[in-house]
Structures are given as structure tokens and as C-alpha cells.
Amino acid sequence: MKTPDPRLAQLRKLAWACALLVLAITSLSAFIRLSRAGLGCEPWPQCYAQRAAMTPEALDTLDSTAVTSARVAHRVVASVALLLVIFMLVKSMGQQPVLRRQGRLVLGLLGLALFLAVLGRMAGPSRAAFVGVGNLLAGLAMFALSLRLVQATGAWTPAATAPKTWTLAALVLLLLQIALGGLVSVTQLSDRCGEAALCQWHRWTALGVLALLVPLGVVAVRRGAGVLGGLLVLLALAQAALGLLMLWTPAVPLAMGLAHNVLAALLLAALLSLLPAPSLRAGLSPSPSGRG
């Protein structure tokens, strides 16, 4: 019986570390974005409207010590994460036998990390919608891919999960819903969401996501993926409850906005993990000598 490649265990640990780093990055980014937008500021909503009309340079003068520290921490953690991804690429693709399946996931992580780096360098403090939504989607996708890489090293491989077609459809709808939520955030509509069409689209897609995710989770549980399926249902219900609470709260606290961001990351990762995974043996590429 062929022993597992020891690099798989190493990659698993590195992927867990990458997931934690990326979660920290996305949380710091959300903290900076929401703080500068004035979420939960006083007096509400006048302070929020005033910030929406200010230029990025004017907002800089209002940054608290916490926001400034978060900016520094964001740069440091993002640099460490990029170095970690490059190291994982060398581990998976730079040695024989090549770990093709895991290497493709690492290449995806590297592509997203470079996209975020270029976007940050080119856009700077811009509040353009594509900058905020691009940062949000790419960051959450990196977190989900990191946990998919953990799964690809053999950490958990359920024999059967949920229907692939419905899972992919739910992924597309969830990404759309996250993008719409990002647009609501970057266009600063939280104080007048009742009258904005964008908010209505966001709510309808949220209902669609909930209507897909709960049945998918139940099917996954029945097919033997109890932990993943149960987690998916729990996260979907928690996100829906938090969304309703934010809708009913006149001045949404910053902590609530950050929790909404973290739940979105966990939900995307759980849903991606439901996609069927090929066997570990299929991910090994033999060395040129044929003895790999």
C-alpha cells in the first residue's frame, strides 16, 4: 500500500494558517471600510451622510488610532499571506511528484493574492464600487479556496455531498448576493436602504440563497456529509437572522457589520467544500523517472 505523500500533511497545516491569515485580512479590510464609512456613528444618520459626501483625503483626517493600526496590520498580514502562498506553490509544484490538484488550488490563491495587490496599488484610497466589491469578493474567495485546499489534502473527504449542479447554482447566487451587499456598503446606503432598488435586489437574492442553501444542507446530511451539511444550514440561518437584525436596527453597530462579513466568508467556504472532490491519488503526477 502506497504511503501518503508527507507534503500533504505539511500543506494541510500551511493551508489552515493561510485561511486564518486571509480571514484576518478580510476582517481588517471590513473594519477599515466600515469605520471610514461611519457605520454606527453618532449622531445617526447625519454623521453617516456627511462621511458619504467627503473625499478620501478628508476622511483620512477622521481616522482613529484603531483604523490607522488596522491599516498597518492589514499590510503586514497580507504580505505574510502572499509569502505563505508562494511557499505552498513551491511545496506542491516544485518537487516531484507534482501535486497537481493541490497545486491548482495554490495557483488560484496566488492569482487572487496578486489581483488584490494590484488592485490595492492602482486604486489606492479610491471609493469606486469596483474597488470595494473586488476586494470583498477576492478576499472571501481566497478564504474559501484555502479551506478547499485543506480538504484537498485529505482532511475530510465525504463520499457524497449535495448535487453538483445545485451547489454550483447556489455558489453563483451567493457570490451575487455578496457583491450586492458590497455595493450597498461602498455606496453607503445603510441609512436609506428602504428606498434604494439596490437594497431590494440584495434582500431578494438573500432570500434565494437561503431557499437554496437550507435544502442543500439537508441533502448533504442525508448523504453522509453530516458536519458540512449541518454547518451550511446553521450558517445560512445565522446569516439570515443577522441580516434581519441589521434591517431592523436604525444605526447598525460596527461589530454587527463585521460579523456579517465573517459569516459570509464561512458560508462561502462551507458551500465550496460541498463540491465533490477527486481522490488524492488522482492529484499525483509521476516523476519523469516513473518512480514517483
BAFI-3210 file (N, C-alpha, C; in Angstrom, 3 decimals, decimal comma, padded with zeros to 6 digits):
// residues 292
n [1|2|3|4|5|6|7|8|9|10|11|12|13|14|15|16|17|18|19|20|21|22|23|24|25|26|27|28|29|30|31|32|33|34|35|36|37|38|39|40|41|42|43|44|45|46|47|48|49|50|51|52|53|54|55|56|57|58|59|60|61|62|63|64|65|66|67|68|69|70|71|72|73|74|75|76|77|78|79|80|81|82|83|84|85|86|87|88|89|90|91|92|93|94|95|96|97|98|99|100|101|102|103|104|105|106|107|108|109|110|111|112|113|114|115|116|117|118|119|120|121|122|123|124|125|126|127|128|129|130|131|132|133|134|135|136|137|138|139|140|141|142|143|144|145|146|147|148|149|150|151|152|153|154|155|156|157|158|159|160|161|162|163|164|165|166|167|168|169|170|171|172|173|174|175|176|177|178|179|180|181|182|183|184|185|186|187|188|189|190|191|192|193|194|195|196|197|198|199|200|201|202|203|204|205|206|207|208|209|210|211|212|213|214|215|216|217|218|219|220|221|222|223|224|225|226|227|228|229|230|231|232|233|234|235|236|237|238|239|240|241|242|243|244|245|246|247|248|249|250|251|252|253|254|255|256|257|258|259|260|261|262|263|264|265|266|267|268|269|270|271|272|273|274|275|276|277|278|279|280|281|282|283|284|285|286|287|288|289|290|291|292]
n.u [000,843|000,600|002,239|000,964|001,897|004,213|004,148|001,515|000,432|001,972|001,182|-001,472|-001,358|-000,184|-002,171|-004,302|-003,155|-002,979|-005,699|-006,547|-005,002|-006,003|-008,651|-008,238|-007,249|-009,461|-011,258|-009,963|-009,915|-012,670|-013,233|-011,785|-013,031|-015,777|-015,573|-014,517|-016,629|-018,448|-020,210|-022,641|-022,069|-022,298|-023,970|-026,556|-028,629|-026,980|-024,179|-023,296|-024,256|-022,782|-020,161|-020,381|-020,359|-017,825|-014,396|-011,815|-009,380|-010,226|-011,518|-009,364|-008,405|-010,153|-009,670|-009,379|-007,124|-007,327|-008,149|-005,939|-003,962|-005,066|-004,730|-001,939|-001,553|-003,034|-001,480|000,859|-000,037|-001,139|001,160|002,575|000,797|000,925|003,607|003,407|001,649|003,245|005,272|003,763|003,183|005,685|006,105|004,079|004,241|006,889|008,390|008,997|006,862|004,713|002,130|-000,634|-003,421|-003,635|-001,778|-003,050|-005,045|-003,475|-002,307|-004,589|-005,026|-002,707|-003,151|-005,424|-004,347|-002,384|-004,039|-005,450|-003,321|-002,460|-004,825|-005,075|-002,754|-003,155|-005,663|-005,602|-006,764|-009,270|-012,847|-014,358|-016,897|-016,156|-013,708|-014,168|-015,982|-014,466|-012,278|-013,678|-014,928|-012,700|-011,141|-012,825|-013,080|-010,454|-010,253|-012,150|-010,973|-008,629|-009,569|-010,664|-008,324|-007,290|-009,137|-008,477|-006,128|-006,792|-008,023|-010,774|-012,994|-015,836|-017,859|-020,137|-021,955|-023,778|-026,030|-024,173|-024,830|-026,816|-025,352|-023,367|-025,026|-026,015|-023,622|-023,039|-025,253|-024,861|-022,420|-023,266|-025,080|-023,352|-021,790|-023,720|-024,300|-021,815|-021,819|-023,901|-022,627|-020,277|-021,389|-022,675|-025,423|-026,768|-028,296|-030,552|-031,793|-034,327|-035,475|-033,935|-033,275|-031,176|-030,799|-033,157|-032,811|-030,655|-031,850|-033,761|-032,125|-030,837|-032,917|-033,275|-030,799|-030,958|-033,150|-032,018|-029,713|-030,439|-032,032|-029,962|-028,070|-029,526|-029,841|-027,140|-026,584|-028,219|-026,925|-024,624|-022,694|-022,665|-021,517|-020,631|-023,027|-024,794|-023,418|-023,600|-026,379|-026,731|-025,050|-026,287|-028,820|-028,029|-026,799|-028,996|-030,644|-029,025|-028,960|-031,654|-031,788|-030,006|-031,451|-033,614|-032,421|-031,870|-029,402|-026,810|-024,549|-020,939|-019,717|-021,677|-021,763|-019,191|-019,432|-021,285|-019,752|-017,794|-019,404|-020,318|-017,947|-017,429|-019,705|-019,450|-017,128|-017,989|-019,951|-018,479|-016,939|-018,695|-018,703|-017,974|-014,973|-012,023|-010,114|-007,202|-005,113|-005,468|-004,457|-001,728|001,198|003,322|006,887|009,491|011,101|009,368|009,085|007,704]
n.v [-001,208|002,149|004,786|007,895|011,024|012,891|015,623|016,364|016,500|018,612|020,654|020,819|021,958|024,403|025,429|025,740|027,746|029,746|030,181|031,289|033,603|034,941|035,292|037,075|039,210|039,904|040,636|042,797|044,516|044,921|046,178|048,579|049,690|049,911|051,429|053,856|054,552|055,238|053,598|053,051|055,433|058,444|061,607|059,572|059,628|061,609|061,925|059,825|060,445|062,751|061,764|060,263|062,190|063,175|063,513|060,996|061,983|063,869|062,178|060,852|062,466|061,969|059,451|057,068|055,988|053,242|052,564|053,414|051,725|049,311|049,488|049,267|046,706|045,242|045,460|044,129|041,515|040,754|040,671|038,593|036,494|036,338|035,510|033,029|031,685|031,538|029,871|027,544|026,964|026,258|023,967|022,254|022,201|022,425|020,198|016,688|013,810|015,922|017,681|017,902|018,529|019,867|021,841|023,340|024,601|026,186|027,824|029,225|030,634|032,221|033,769|035,245|036,617|038,210|039,716|041,207|042,628|044,190|045,590|047,052|048,615|050,124|051,331|052,584|054,833|054,933|055,136|053,826|051,715|049,252|048,746|048,327|046,126|044,302|043,846|042,698|040,322|038,903|038,565|036,986|034,789|033,848|032,946|030,857|029,172|028,491|026,837|024,879|023,828|022,728|020,665|019,258|018,035|015,796|016,136|016,066|014,090|013,598|010,948|011,395|014,324|017,126|017,697|018,454|020,352|021,973|022,900|024,435|026,368|027,566|028,628|030,601|032,303|033,034|034,423|036,558|037,731|038,494|040,336|042,301|043,086|044,167|046,343|047,862|048,561|050,018|052,103|053,383|053,126|052,486|054,083|054,707|052,515|051,529|052,816|052,334|050,694|048,914|047,822|046,384|044,416|043,098|042,017|040,269|038,448|037,408|035,997|034,079|032,739|031,645|029,947|028,057|027,099|025,905|023,537|022,236|021,764|019,994|017,825|017,113|016,242|013,954|012,409|011,654|013,556|014,873|016,817|018,947|019,548|020,175|022,353|024,157|024,706|025,840|028,122|029,496|030,099|031,630|033,816|034,865|035,590|037,523|039,392|040,234|041,391|043,522|044,938|045,811|047,404|050,725|052,281|050,624|048,723|048,720|046,282|044,447|044,679|043,708|041,059|040,125|040,103|038,151|035,867|035,614|034,881|032,370|030,994|030,911|029,357|026,935|026,153|025,838|023,679|021,604|020,730|017,931|016,088|015,003|011,928|011,612|010,277|010,818|013,303|013,208|013,585|011,637|011,354|012,221|009,941|007,936|006,717|008,071]
n.w [000,000|-000,904|000,730|002,014|000,556|002,370|002,131|001,963|004,549|005,486|003,745|004,521|007,088|006,431|004,761|006,557|008,139|006,208|005,682|008,138|008,178|005,914|006,681|008,752|007,249|005,590|007,562|008,778|006,588|006,224|008,640|008,367|006,087|006,859|009,170|008,218|006,613|008,488|009,883|012,281|013,556|015,570|015,685|014,430|011,498|010,507|010,689|009,145|006,573|006,155|005,994|003,679|001,747|001,802|000,658|000,026|001,033|002,911|004,678|005,744|007,767|009,783|010,654|013,198|015,854|015,955|013,347|011,851|012,911|012,096|009,344|009,065|010,168|008,325|005,967|006,762|007,444|004,985|003,390|004,608|004,121|001,311|000,933|002,171|000,448|-001,863|-000,894|-000,458|-003,095|-004,116|-002,573|-003,513|-006,328|-007,057|-006,477|-006,963|-006,727|-008,666|-007,062|-008,446|-008,201|-005,714|-006,283|-008,295|-006,835|-005,164|-007,073|-007,819|-005,425|-005,455|-007,753|-006,956|-004,774|-006,029|-007,673|-005,730|-004,658|-006,855|-007,357|-004,984|-005,155|-007,508|-007,171|-004,686|-002,198|-003,336|-003,561|-005,385|-006,741|-007,941|-006,805|-004,030|-004,148|-005,607|-003,866|-001,727|-002,814|-003,865|-001,559|000,126|-001,544|-001,527|001,113|001,077|-000,870|000,455|002,536|000,948|-000,049|002,286|002,543|000,233|000,897|002,203|004,614|005,130|003,397|002,249|001,013|-000,520|-001,291|-001,852|-004,673|-007,577|-009,594|-008,397|-006,253|-007,510|-008,679|-006,362|-005,411|-007,344|-006,977|-004,319|-004,476|-006,051|-004,283|-002,213|-003,609|-004,178|-001,564|-000,929|-002,657|-001,558|000,783|-000,057|-001,475|000,485|001,563|003,831|005,516|004,137|003,037|002,657|000,510|-001,714|-004,771|-005,094|-002,548|-002,326|-004,300|-003,157|-000,873|-001,994|-003,358|-001,148|000,069|-001,916|-001,801|000,792|000,403|-001,257|000,086|002,566|001,863|000,403|002,391|004,018|002,258|001,984|004,582|004,676|002,818|004,010|004,616|007,210|008,992|007,321|005,947|008,078|009,147|007,032|006,927|009,482|009,317|007,206|008,283|010,481|009,213|007,837|010,006|011,201|009,149|009,111|011,628|011,302|009,444|010,930|012,804|013,558|013,635|012,612|014,473|014,396|015,035|014,335|011,561|010,958|011,867|010,042|007,736|008,349|008,641|006,024|004,733|005,947|005,134|002,329|002,146|003,317|001,501|-000,886|-000,116|-000,314|-002,900|-004,999|-004,484|-006,156|-005,847|-003,709|-004,921|-007,579|-007,789|-007,941|-009,813|-011,686|-011,314|-013,697|-013,987|-013,520|-011,085|-009,137]
ca.u [000,000|001,415|002,083|000,632|002,999|004,294|003,869|000,091|000,251|002,578|000,300|-002,692|-001,067|000,026|-003,458|-005,034|-002,553|-003,375|-007,112|-006,640|-004,441|-006,928|-009,805|-007,798|-007,137|-010,799|-011,878|-009,323|-010,394|-014,053|-013,188|-011,336|-014,060|-016,995|-015,252|-014,395|-017,967|-019,205|-021,268|-022,921|-021,549|-023,252|-025,402|-027,043|-027,755|-026,333|-022,736|-023,123|-024,461|-021,666|-018,998|-020,616|-020,084|-016,436|-013,378|-010,929|-008,382|-010,884|-011,779|-008,103|-008,244|-011,067|-009,285|-008,984|-005,903|-007,645|-008,162|-004,543|-003,291|-005,610|-004,100|-000,592|-001,705|-003,525|-000,350|001,784|-000,651|-001,270|002,487|002,874|-000,056|001,467|004,807|002,961|001,098|004,389|005,915|002,912|003,327|006,946|005,888|003,173|004,568|008,332|009,019|008,411|005,897|003,954|000,774|-001,357|-004,704|-003,368|-001,076|-004,009|-005,696|-002,497|-002,215|-005,758|-004,748|-001,702|-003,796|-006,274|-003,485|-001,783|-005,125|-005,700|-002,164|-002,510|-005,988|-004,748|-001,738|-003,692|-006,841|-005,279|-007,898|-010,488|-014,090|-015,106|-017,623|-015,439|-012,599|-014,704|-016,549|-013,349|-011,587|-014,535|-015,100|-011,416|-010,730|-013,637|-012,731|-009,181|-010,538|-012,821|-010,000|-007,697|-010,203|-010,763|-007,006|-007,253|-009,932|-007,781|-005,009|-007,324|-008,522|-012,105|-013,402|-017,103|-018,089|-021,186|-022,400|-025,018|-025,987|-023,176|-025,462|-027,467|-024,304|-022,783|-026,029|-026,023|-022,377|-023,201|-026,212|-024,245|-021,443|-024,044|-025,633|-022,232|-021,423|-024,737|-024,073|-020,645|-022,238|-024,652|-021,660|-019,374|-022,174|-023,174|-026,885|-027,334|-029,246|-031,732|-031,931|-035,721|-035,896|-032,965|-033,528|-030,052|-031,074|-034,228|-032,202|-029,831|-032,734|-034,366|-031,102|-030,611|-033,981|-032,973|-029,676|-031,477|-034,020|-031,171|-028,712|-031,017|-032,261|-028,685|-027,503|-030,306|-029,465|-025,786|-026,682|-028,804|-025,975|-023,475|-021,821|-023,434|-020,879|-020,684|-024,424|-025,317|-022,755|-024,155|-027,711|-026,549|-024,500|-027,296|-029,841|-027,408|-026,619|-030,320|-031,089|-028,234|-029,426|-032,918|-031,483|-029,424|-032,533|-034,494|-031,653|-031,709|-027,976|-026,162|-023,240|-019,814|-019,490|-022,663|-021,297|-018,036|-019,928|-021,933|-018,663|-017,190|-020,366|-020,311|-016,741|-017,627|-020,769|-018,876|-016,200|-018,761|-020,635|-017,464|-016,491|-019,682|-018,455|-017,263|-013,526|-011,395|-009,277|-005,858|-004,227|-005,624|-003,733|-000,296|001,773|004,562|008,136|009,942|011,677|008,309|009,095|007,094]
ca.v [000,000|003,347|005,725|009,250|011,963|013,689|017,035|016,635|016,946|019,938|021,583|020,989|022,940|025,700|025,906|026,241|029,035|030,706|030,507|032,194|034,892|035,604|035,740|038,294|040,268|040,354|041,296|044,107|045,334|045,309|047,138|049,867|050,213|050,264|052,523|055,091|054,896|055,800|052,695|053,134|056,665|059,321|061,274|058,866|059,284|062,797|061,701|058,873|061,205|063,675|060,996|059,839|063,325|063,592|062,899|060,111|062,778|064,453|061,086|060,492|063,268|061,448|058,093|056,858|055,203|051,849|052,430|053,531|050,477|048,251|049,627|048,701|045,263|044,684|045,342|043,113|040,189|040,454|040,302|037,252|035,547|036,175|034,677|031,683|031,097|031,212|028,705|026,386|026,644|025,525|022,653|021,400|022,127|022,496|018,941|015,506|014,016|017,171|017,573|018,718|019,029|020,876|022,943|024,200|025,442|027,180|028,804|030,080|031,541|033,187|034,694|036,161|037,482|039,201|040,622|042,129|043,518|045,148|046,453|047,978|049,562|051,005|052,086|053,399|055,087|055,152|054,548|053,328|050,487|048,051|048,519|047,710|044,806|043,435|043,469|041,828|039,019|038,207|038,167|035,858|033,644|033,318|032,181|029,619|028,310|027,988|025,698|023,832|023,212|021,849|019,497|018,531|017,277|014,605|016,440|015,459|013,768|012,870|010,159|012,050|015,552|017,643|017,705|019,410|021,442|022,875|023,534|025,488|027,434|028,267|029,401|031,785|033,198|033,560|035,441|037,725|038,355|039,145|041,511|043,328|043,598|045,038|047,601|048,633|049,089|051,034|053,268|053,956|053,219|051,886|054,968|054,916|051,273|051,260|053,448|052,055|049,454|048,017|047,100|045,421|043,283|042,385|041,231|039,175|037,413|036,766|035,004|032,989|031,980|030,867|028,901|027,019|026,543|025,027|022,200|021,619|021,264|018,826|016,726|016,703|015,453|012,650|011,647|011,256|014,683|015,497|018,007|020,025|019,910|020,860|023,660|025,021|025,141|026,723|029,401|030,188|030,640|032,685|034,993|035,427|036,234|038,736|040,347|040,797|042,248|044,747|045,661|046,406|048,278|052,027|052,564|049,308|048,789|048,255|044,867|043,671|044,662|042,812|039,693|039,808|039,827|036,860|034,807|035,453|034,121|030,989|030,416|030,626|028,237|025,715|025,776|025,339|022,375|020,584|020,219|016,646|016,198|013,797|011,211|012,148|009,626|011,479|014,578|012,991|013,463|010,891|011,996|011,833|008,599|006,941|006,091|009,000]
ca.w [000,000|-001,050|001,835|001,553|000,432|003,608|001,859|002,146|005,937|005,597|003,048|005,318|008,140|005,794|004,272|007,728|008,501|005,176|005,895|009,283|007,771|004,982|007,466|009,441|006,237|005,194|008,714|008,906|005,469|006,523|009,747|007,829|005,175|007,585|010,099|007,445|006,130|009,610|010,329|013,705|014,149|016,261|015,696|013,244|010,358|009,966|010,554|008,043|005,341|006,000|005,546|002,295|000,862|001,974|-000,193|000,794|001,753|004,082|005,617|006,404|008,980|010,803|011,027|014,590|016,041|015,621|011,886|011,404|013,289|011,257|008,031|009,168|010,364|007,064|005,045|007,261|007,328|003,563|002,902|005,132|003,404|-000,041|001,054|002,503|-000,777|-002,723|-000,288|-000,739|-004,517|-004,245|-001,966|-004,279|-007,751|-007,295|-006,121|-007,587|-007,810|-008,584|-006,518|-009,433|-007,703|-004,694|-006,924|-008,994|-005,832|-004,727|-008,165|-007,675|-004,312|-005,883|-008,677|-006,190|-003,967|-006,923|-008,075|-004,624|-004,526|-007,963|-007,139|-003,909|-005,607|-008,550|-006,728|-003,519|-001,305|-004,116|-003,064|-006,531|-006,407|-008,371|-005,873|-002,817|-004,436|-005,997|-002,635|-000,930|-003,446|-003,957|-000,217|000,582|-002,382|-001,021|002,332|000,690|-001,542|001,472|003,198|-000,072|-000,077|003,462|002,172|-000,829|001,460|002,860|005,957|005,156|002,025|002,267|-000,198|-001,309|-000,631|-002,428|-006,137|-008,060|-010,334|-007,453|-005,449|-008,341|-008,787|-005,080|-005,342|-008,188|-006,338|-003,106|-004,886|-006,466|-003,083|-001,524|-004,408|-003,947|-000,216|-001,002|-003,301|-000,550|001,738|-000,610|-001,891|001,736|001,504|005,037|006,204|003,302|002,278|002,361|-000,735|-002,766|-005,506|-004,851|-001,307|-002,585|-005,014|-002,178|000,004|-002,751|-003,575|000,149|000,223|-002,844|-001,235|001,919|-000,133|-001,858|000,987|003,587|001,291|000,065|003,635|004,442|001,350|002,338|005,813|004,343|002,007|004,813|004,952|008,281|009,554|006,336|005,700|009,256|009,248|005,996|007,369|010,631|008,861|006,392|009,186|011,289|008,361|007,583|011,243|011,388|008,148|009,578|012,773|010,755|008,769|011,931|013,692|012,899|013,485|012,698|015,128|013,603|015,319|013,587|010,181|010,885|011,999|008,762|006,800|008,722|008,317|004,566|004,398|006,380|004,315|001,018|002,298|003,558|000,260|-001,811|000,371|-000,670|-004,247|-004,946|-004,617|-006,675|-004,883|-003,553|-005,867|-008,871|-007,779|-008,002|-011,133|-011,513|-011,672|-015,034|-013,991|-013,401|-009,765|-008,175]
c.u [000,870|001,145|001,777|001,882|003,050|004,017|002,402|-000,189|000,830|001,690|-000,976|-002,474|-000,890|-001,286|-004,326|-004,496|-002,959|-004,830|-007,275|-006,103|-005,406|-008,179|-009,469|-007,733|-008,517|-011,504|-011,291|-009,795|-011,815|-014,093|-012,799|-012,434|-015,284|-016,761|-015,184|-015,747|-018,829|-020,327|-021,426|-022,440|-022,675|-022,965|-025,841|-028,387|-026,974|-024,831|-022,434|-023,257|-023,305|-020,428|-019,148|-020,259|-018,625|-015,505|-012,520|-009,892|-008,982|-011,166|-010,523|-007,934|-009,133|-010,688|-008,834|-007,665|-006,128|-007,619|-006,739|-003,769|-003,767|-005,004|-002,710|-000,667|-002,153|-002,376|000,595|001,220|-000,802|000,071|002,868|002,064|000,473|002,714|004,430|002,413|002,232|005,115|005,098|003,006|004,608|006,786|005,099|003,616|006,072|009,077|008,305|007,993|005,090|002,558|-000,132|-002,618|-004,512|-002,672|-002,002|-004,725|-004,755|-002,304|-003,410|-005,577|-003,749|-002,308|-004,659|-005,437|-002,847|-002,820|-005,392|-004,558|-002,181|-003,668|-005,704|-003,745|-002,308|-004,805|-006,536|-006,502|-009,231|-011,688|-014,970|-015,711|-016,825|-014,278|-013,096|-015,223|-015,447|-012,561|-012,383|-014,606|-013,788|-010,937|-011,510|-013,347|-011,406|-009,393|-011,171|-011,856|-008,987|-008,283|-010,446|-009,429|-006,805|-007,982|-009,189|-006,567|-005,473|-007,844|-009,931|-012,547|-014,692|-017,348|-019,126|-021,666|-023,743|-024,911|-025,079|-023,821|-026,095|-026,449|-023,645|-023,749|-026,083|-024,771|-022,498|-024,132|-025,630|-023,222|-022,149|-024,574|-024,551|-021,822|-022,428|-024,596|-022,867|-020,974|-023,025|-023,689|-020,843|-020,121|-022,888|-024,675|-027,556|-028,381|-030,513|-032,027|-033,388|-036,175|-034,978|-033,245|-032,418|-030,270|-032,165|-033,684|-031,376|-030,699|-033,355|-033,353|-030,769|-031,670|-033,747|-031,844|-030,152|-032,322|-033,230|-030,290|-029,291|-031,334|-030,961|-028,019|-028,206|-029,955|-028,072|-025,775|-027,194|-027,856|-024,700|-022,510|-022,483|-022,850|-020,991|-022,116|-025,031|-024,721|-023,335|-025,519|-027,587|-026,048|-025,521|-028,362|-029,279|-027,228|-027,954|-030,835|-030,338|-028,653|-030,723|-032,692|-030,888|-030,486|-033,401|-033,771|-031,407|-030,246|-027,213|-024,800|-022,148|-019,582|-020,448|-022,272|-020,114|-018,466|-020,590|-020,884|-018,045|-018,124|-020,428|-019,105|-016,908|-018,664|-020,240|-017,936|-016,940|-019,432|-019,646|-016,989|-017,466|-019,480|-017,664|-015,784|-012,964|-010,494|-007,896|-004,909|-004,287|-004,839|-002,248|000,163|003,112|005,788|008,582|010,509|010,633|008,224|008,406|005,875]
c.v [001,247|004,321|007,121|010,124|012,828|015,168|017,372|017,135|018,344|020,996|021,850|022,041|024,335|026,292|026,422|027,619|030,110|031,133|031,501|033,583|035,657|036,084|037,012|039,469|040,812|041,077|042,687|045,053|045,825|046,347|048,523|050,490|050,706|051,406|053,849|055,532|055,506|054,910|052,768|054,413|057,458|060,775|060,660|059,462|060,472|062,568|060,787|059,585|062,170|062,954|060,563|060,941|063,767|062,872|061,955|060,884|063,396|063,382|060,686|061,229|062,764|060,055|058,027|056,088|053,749|051,621|052,495|052,255|049,312|048,298|048,983|047,178|044,579|044,473|044,222|041,714|039,795|040,038|038,905|036,195|035,289|035,291|033,227|030,970|030,689|029,981|027,441|025,978|025,856|024,104|021,728|021,183|022,065|021,239|017,801|014,494|015,297|016,882|018,471|019,348|020,127|022,099|023,885|025,122|026,541|028,250|029,760|031,092|032,619|034,219|035,710|037,132|038,569|040,203|041,657|043,119|044,593|046,121|047,487|049,033|050,574|051,909|052,998|053,594|055,282|054,466|054,059|051,971|049,244|047,732|047,800|046,308|043,830|042,954|042,451|040,427|038,229|037,744|036,966|034,608|033,028|032,479|030,835|028,652|027,728|026,770|024,557|023,100|022,300|020,544|018,630|017,752|016,047|014,852|015,898|015,257|012,952|012,168|010,815|013,274|015,979|017,605|018,816|020,602|022,457|023,585|024,665|026,664|028,252|029,123|030,706|032,791|033,811|034,639|036,715|038,474|039,092|040,412|042,644|043,929|044,521|046,376|048,480|049,300|050,231|052,269|053,922|054,230|052,758|052,762|055,209|053,685|050,993|051,795|053,138|050,708|048,436|047,187|046,052|044,202|042,436|041,494|040,055|038,069|036,693|035,701|033,807|032,111|031,087|029,694|027,773|026,322|025,582|023,642|021,488|021,028|020,016|017,614|016,212|015,850|014,053|011,779|011,295|012,362|015,508|016,789|019,189|020,500|020,671|022,239|024,635|025,568|026,142|028,098|030,196|030,826|031,780|033,966|035,675|036,178|037,540|039,811|041,020|041,761|043,577|045,601|046,406|047,368|049,614|052,370|051,258|049,447|048,219|046,759|043,973|043,576|043,732|041,348|039,226|039,417|038,462|035,708|034,559|034,634|032,644|030,282|030,042|029,427|026,921|025,226|025,210|023,947|021,257|020,028|018,918|016,835|014,902|013,160|011,832|011,549|010,305|012,788|014,436|012,848|012,765|011,666|011,511|010,423|007,517|006,302|006,962|008,436]
c.w [000,000|000,085|001,289|001,483|001,690|003,382|002,064|003,557|006,140|004,934|003,840|006,405|007,560|005,298|005,415|008,136|007,506|005,366|007,047|008,937|006,867|005,718|008,237|008,464|005,873|006,334|008,932|007,799|005,716|007,642|009,240|006,978|005,933|008,574|009,364|006,882|007,237|010,096|011,848|014,372|014,809|015,901|014,355|012,789|009,803|009,728|009,378|006,702|005,085|005,476|004,090|001,309|000,913|001,003|000,656|001,593|003,014|005,132|006,385|007,725|010,121|011,283|012,479|014,653|015,662|014,116|011,340|011,712|012,424|009,854|008,034|009,297|009,076|006,084|005,479|007,045|005,855|002,968|003,362|004,382|001,990|-000,019|001,351|001,273|-001,723|-002,200|-000,559|-002,210|-004,771|-003,704|-002,875|-005,720|-008,031|-006,947|-006,831|-006,521|-007,580|-008,034|-007,362|-008,858|-006,670|-005,298|-007,663|-008,011|-005,335|-005,806|-008,141|-006,550|-004,712|-006,826|-007,951|-005,359|-004,818|-007,407|-006,985|-004,468|-005,615|-007,771|-006,060|-004,334|-006,596|-008,029|-005,558|-002,630|-002,039|-003,481|-004,209|-006,197|-006,773|-007,442|-004,617|-003,057|-004,838|-004,802|-001,830|-001,525|-003,497|-002,584|000,298|-000,239|-001,941|000,227|001,985|000,004|-000,559|002,182|002,213|-000,201|001,129|003,149|001,161|-000,324|002,218|004,249|006,144|003,711|002,059|000,945|-001,100|-000,549|-001,206|-003,953|-006,659|-008,749|-009,396|-006,567|-006,222|-008,498|-007,500|-004,913|-006,135|-007,515|-005,067|-003,437|-005,344|-005,250|-002,287|-002,263|-004,201|-002,551|-000,166|-001,630|-002,338|000,421|001,152|-001,107|-000,716|001,696|002,802|005,719|005,388|002,442|001,904|001,024|-001,906|-003,423|-005,255|-003,596|-001,507|-003,318|-004,050|-001,285|-000,738|-003,042|-002,275|000,410|-000,694|-002,352|-000,099|001,427|-000,786|-000,829|002,020|003,014|000,912|001,305|004,123|003,575|001,693|003,604|005,510|003,541|002,762|005,175|006,046|008,801|008,584|006,098|006,866|009,423|008,242|006,406|008,515|010,215|008,053|007,274|010,032|010,475|008,065|008,816|011,479|010,385|008,558|010,738|012,308|010,076|009,772|012,864|013,001|012,620|013,701|013,369|014,221|013,808|014,534|012,113|009,994|010,986|010,704|007,728|007,074|008,379|006,815|004,122|004,755|005,517|002,933|001,088|002,499|002,290|-000,753|-001,410|000,042|-002,073|-004,168|-005,217|-005,183|-005,631|-004,822|-004,580|-007,227|-008,928|-007,871|-009,438|-011,000|-011,944|-013,044|-015,094|-013,872|-012,052|-008,730|-007,584]
res [m|k|t|p|d|p|r|l|a|q|l|r|k|l|a|w|a|c|a|l|l|v|l|a|i|t|s|l|s|a|f|i|r|l|s|r|a|g|l|g|c|e|p|w|p|q|c|y|a|q|r|a|a|m|t|p|e|a|l|d|t|l|d|s|t|a|v|t|s|a|r|v|a|h|r|v|v|a|s|v|a|l|l|l|v|i|f|m|l|v|k|s|m|g|q|q|p|v|l|r|r|q|g|r|l|v|l|g|l|l|g|l|a|l|f|l|a|v|l|g|r|m|a|g|p|s|r|a|a|f|v|g|v|g|n|l|l|a|g|l|a|m|f|a|l|s|l|r|l|v|q|a|t|g|a|w|t|p|a|a|t|a|p|k|t|w|t|l|a|a|l|v|l|l|l|l|q|i|a|l|g|g|l|v|s|v|t|q|l|s|d|r|c|g|e|a|a|l|c|q|w|h|r|w|t|a|l|g|v|l|a|l|l|v|p|l|g|v|v|a|v|r|r|g|a|g|v|l|g|g|l|l|v|l|l|a|l|a|q|a|a|l|g|l|l|m|l|w|t|p|a|v|p|l|a|m|g|l|a|h|n|v|l|a|a|l|l|l|a|a|l|l|s|l|l|p|a|p|s|l|r|a|g|l|s|p|s|p|s|g|r|g]
***
